[in-house]
Amino acid sequence: MSAVTIVEARPDSDEAVRLLAALDTDLQRHPYPPESRHAFSIEKLLRERVAFFVVRYHDEPAACGGIKMFSDYGEVKRMYVRSELRGLGLAKATLDRLADYARTSGVNLLRLETGIYQVEAIGLYERYGFQRRPPFGEYREDPLSVYFEKRL
């Protein structure tokens, strides 16, 4: 995958803003009520010091993902791959980079929350080795959410 590069970027960089806007547009297609929408805004990504990465495919922004570090786990945030570039391994490459970041930060556990309508994402996380778990951190039981974790 020499056509793929992953760089750490500010969530308010031009590339990140475009990818996050596309992600938000994609999420709006689904009937999640406000209380089931857990996506961090760009401002919250910055405020919470989420390490954020942009994936470029042939030098074009193609995917993104972030990780918020806690003392004993890293939470995957704002994962997205442009729809026309799915199936190229970009999501797996993003997860690999987030896992590497967690390991170098001294953490060997990844967690995440995703919505039940994100069927492709759920399949990706399960193929990557994530296991379903109960809500964690500030999350509460929500029939529209799925919670995962993976030991690294």
N, C-alpha and C positions, 0 to 999 in steps of 0.2 A: 504494500500500500504506500509506495513512495509518493503518490499524488496527495497523500494526507499529511497535514501538519496540525499539531495541537499547540496552542499558545495560551498562556494565562493572560486574561484581559480584564479590564474593569467592566462591570456590568453596564456602565453608562457609555462605553465606547460605541462608535457608530455601528460596527459589525454586531456587537452584542444586542444593541437596541433593536436592530432590524430582525435578528433571530427571535428575540423575546416577543416582539410585536407579532411575528408570524405564529409563535406558540400561543399567545393569547387569543389570536383570531381563531386558531384551530380549537382551542378549549371552549370558546364561546358557542361552538356548534352543538355542544352537549348541554342537556338540561340540569346542570348542577345549580342548586340554590346557593345564595351567598354564603350561608353557613358551611357549605361543603366545598368552598373554593379556598384552597390553602396556599396558592401560589404567592411567592414573595414578589413584591413590586421591585423595581430597580432600586428605589430608595432604600427599601428594607434589605435587599441584597448587600448594598453598601454598608448600611448601618450595622448589620449583623456580621459583617466581615466574612461573607461567603467567598471562598476561593472560586473563581469563575474562569471557565475555559471556553475558547472558541475553536472549533474544528474547521479547518479549511480543506477543501477538496479542489485540487487544481487551482489553488490560490483564491478560491471564492469561499466566503463564509457558508458553511453547510450544516453545522450542528453546534450545539452548546450544552453545557452542563456545569453545575456548581456543586460545592460541598461545604456544608456548615459543620465546623468541628466542635464537638463536645468533648468532655474529658475522657469518655470511654467509647465513643462511636463518632462516625461522620455521617451526616444526613445528606443524601443526594437531593439536589434541588434543581428545578428548571431544566430538566433534560429535554432536548428537542433535536430532531433531524428533519430538515426540509423534506417534504413529502416526495418530491421527485428524485431524491437521493437515497431513499430508504432501500435497504437490501444490500448495501455496499460495505457493511461492517463498521459504519461510522459510529453507531450507538455503542457497539462493543468497544471500539477504540476509546470512546469517551469514558465509558465505565472503567476500562483499564487505567486510564489516566487518573480518574478520581480515586480508584483503589490505591494506585501508587502514591498519590498525595496523602491519603489517609495513613498508609504505612510509614511514610517518611515523617509524618506528624506523630508517630507512636501509637496509632490506633489500628486495631485489626478487626473492626466490625463496621459494616455499612448498614444503614437503615434508610427507608424511604416510605413515603405515602404517595399513592396515585389513585386516580378515580377509576371506578368500575367500567366506565365507557372507554378507557384507554386500553383497549384490548391488545393492540400491537405492543404497547409498552409492557403490559402484564406478561405477555408471552416472552418478550425480550428478557425481562428480569428473571423469570422462571428458568429460561434456558441458560442464563448467566449464573445460576446457582442460588438465587435468592429464595428464601423460604417465607411463607406467610407467617405472620405473628400478630399478636394483639396490638392495639394502639400503644404508642410510646411517647415520651416527652409530654408536650402540651396537647397532643391529639386526644380526642375522645372517640368512643365508638360511634361510627357513622356508616350506615348501610351503603353509602355511595363511595366509600373509601376502601382501599386495600392497603395493608401495611406489610412491609417486607424487611428482612434482614439477611445479611450474608457475612459469615466469618471469612476473613481473608487468610 
